[in-house]
Amino acid sequence: MDPFPSIPARPSWIILDRFIHRTDRDVEDEADGTASEISYTCTDRPIRASIRVADSPAVSRLYLDWPSRPEFGGRLREPRVIAAHNHSILFRAIVPLEDPMFCKDTASFPVDMFVYSAFSSPPSLHRLRTCFTGGVSTPDEDIYFKPYQRCQQRIMAEKHIGLLCHGSKGGFTVVDFTNFGLEGELCLLHHPALPASASHKNTEEEEADWMIKKVRLPPGPRVRRWITDAIIPLHGRYLCWVDNYQGILVVDVLRASDKNTTDELLHYIPLPHEALQSDRSHPDGDCPDKARCVCVTADFTLKLVCVTTGKANRARSPFTIRSWTFPWKFPHVFPSGRWYRGHTMEAAEFWGLYNGQSLPQVKPMYPLVSLVNPDEFCFLLKEDHTTYWIIEVDMGNKMLKSSAIYINEEEEGCTTDRPRARRIVFDGHSFIPSGLSDYLGMDAIKRPPGAAGTCCRATCTGAAAPCHAGASTRGARRALTWAALWPRQPAWRGRANT
């Protein structure tokens, strides 16, 4: 056995979890090459982000060093990833107020949004300018909340916010879309390319203010029943708001960012007729849709994946996986095209791919399409209420490529000696395909597992690996999936925008 094994190649894409692993490590502590420069919350407290990268189908996860953030007995929602594109990740965090009179009123705590970008070296962490347009201000009350309370901010729902990276210098635009029926509002923040050093302090003077643009929805969608399931970036120019049971609203973000543009900005692509014949299981949209996804591949093809359970065919097959593709041939012109039927696989054939592996024979959930191979799909399998698997299937060659246990955020260990009040267990959410790994170099070496201030991480090696006390103890089979994340990182200016 080679005592000095070679470092594996950088993954071509990653599956990004929405959970963020928050620690109370000091932001001045030594860190690996993925650690961002220090940024600051709206209360002027230091914060730093890094990323733990794993080969798909294991999830990669953002880490947040936030030493001054109290626990609040688990009553305060943890930071969460909203979107990702190319070199950047957008996440939000609720920021506790410092005044002891109001520190227990968590509903009044303001919300910060940050963009972690691996475009520069070291990566940058930029807090976005706060948008107050549409917020509620009561001056007699506001003076007691410093810097401000949440109701003064514009309401932006996580599932309506998208991130688009564009250009060759690290610029990005964040867009919030509010649907009022036949009309809507785009709230856009364009961030120009800035040096990484600009993230040391909040340089809001370098950034334009949020711009509100009223838009009219195109004919086609049932706007009163529209539910946004995903927002996907395309061509470094468009953002697509997806309703998994209706279609896709396409926004030309670069044109919308121009204040002088007033013409039609939204276009509509309906789903294929066959996919419109079934309704979502939770029509109110409160629960994430776990049966469908729309993704974009590296060749700018839109792909729809459905895991259906037809009443007429239930006796023959508990479920059927179907896919369609929509080629986008003209990158800067709204496409006229059609959906093409893709892969089909029924339950017996799907389970047959396990080839003797001890994976649960259940209906797959939360489909996801590989960014680099449009024939490779990932699915989540629920074994029991605490154990989930993610598998990667080559639908073209009909083979199971790999599998990994989903490691809960809390199982990655804790970097503090204080007891953790929070318990963050997977309760159902979609994952985000990301090409951020293309911007991470191989020169920065991560700390070895078990070192001070580190946590174990999971990959799908299937080989036993040492793990510290914070790791899972759910049995021998689960323990066999533990392995330390191989060293890699970051940042180099690779890859053109997609």
ABEGO torsion letter per residue (X at the ends): XBABBBBBBBBABBBBBABBBBBABBAABBBBAABBBBBBBAAGBBBBBBBBBBBOABBBBBBBBBAABBAGGGABBBBBBABBBEABBBBBBBBBBABAAAAABAAABBBBBBBBBAABOBBBBBBBBBBABGBBBBAAAAAABOABBAAABBBBBAAABBBBBBEAAGBBBBBBBBBAEABBBBBBBBBBBBBAAAAABBBAAABBBBBBBBBBBBBGBBAAABBBABBBBBGGABBBBBBAAAEBBBBBAAAAABAABABBABBBBBBBAAAAABBBABAAGABBBAABBBBBBAAGBBBBBBBBBBAAAAAABABBBBBBBBBBABAABBBBBBBBBBBBBBAAAAAAAAGGBBBBBBBBBGBBBBAABAABBBBBBBABAABBBBBBBBAAAGBBABBBBBBBAAAAEBABABBBABBBBBAEBBBBBBAAAAABBAABBBBBBGBBGBBBBBBAAGBBBBBBAABBAAEAAAAAABBBBBBBOBBBBBEBBX
